[in-house]
């Protein structure tokens, strides 16, 4: 396994595999999807972390027949979502924005006027979301080998990873999923080799 401990002795879920995590967690959990594509196994789990949210508060947030703080603000008690590829944790809802902003925005803001961007990989859609935040962008080509991963992400990870609801694109239109943005050209293929002038 990939189990690891931090210097404080606490388990670090980012180094645990799916099997180890599910056998040690005592929180409310639900499998959203488990699929196997020709390239990888994708598991998406939803859970309420009892260290952050009391289970009673989560359950109260689901009720619409009682007027409580939790039922008026369910977004504060929403479950976390983890994405595992081949049993290894790839990302979760707590921190996915900060990670992808740090990954992309320095390059995007350093360029005086980014118009065209290529993304190799990016199946969850979060990298695409960060790029599409720039109104100078004319076209972004996202190439991912795994069509099943991209389509399942669009279904199960919206809006946390790939929501573009708050973007206004040219003509004042809004789209929900970043995959539906007219500037996005999503291709399902292996990354092509770049041939130079002296290569065939």
Secondary structure, 3 states (H helix, E strand, C coil): CCCCECCCCCECHHHCEHHHHHHHCCCEEEEEEEEECCCCEEEEEEEECCCCCCHHHHHHHCCCCCCCHHHHCHHHHCCEEEEEECCEEEEECCCHHHHHHHHHHHHHHHCCCCCEEEEECCCCCHHHHHHHCCCCCCEEEEEECCHHHHHHHHHHCCCCCCECCCCCCHHHCCCCEHHHCCCEEEEECCCCCCCCCCCC
